[in-house]
Amino acid sequence: MGKWIVFISVISLSLLSFKSNDFTSETLKKQTKSIVSDTLTWKKLGQIKFVKKQHKDYGLVDYPVISPEIKMRNNKKVVISGFIVPIDNVNYAISKNVFASCFFCGKAGPETIAGLKFRAGKVKLRTDQFVTIVGTLKINETDVDNWMYNLEDVVIVKGE
């Protein structure tokens, strides 16, 4: 009889503590802790130089030269915190600054924003919502019509 009580107690506690969303969040929080060395900061992302090159459609354009430290993180999971900036009804970016002071308003450079592609597909977020995310960093030094930094397979781990 005592063994059954222990067994039922263990099962009950397991069922009470298991929720699919919480499980996913906990797994991601553990992943976040394991990749702390890959955490990005806006200061590190801002350590870039620009070189002027001719573009076939736009004329003379500033192309980014991204630091070797950031280049080492290309195609790797990273963690970064920032403010959500809506791009349109479907797409978002993460920014060092709130919307009123973001890249689009001319108060910051293109290194202060990164495009986001969420693992879950379409998500609904608020402008200036402060979040911490995990995603795979994709660096862009050549396509002037795209972000310098993109994060793919993004999951919000804090700030939902």
Protein Blocks (a to p, Z undefined) as FASTA:
>chain_A
ZZmmmmmmmmmmmmmmpcfklmmmmmmmmmmmmmmmmpccfklmmmccddddddfklopa
ddddddfklmmmgoiacddddddddfblmbccddfbdfklmmknopacfklcccdddfkl
padddehiacdddddddddfkbmkbcfbdcehiacfbhZZ
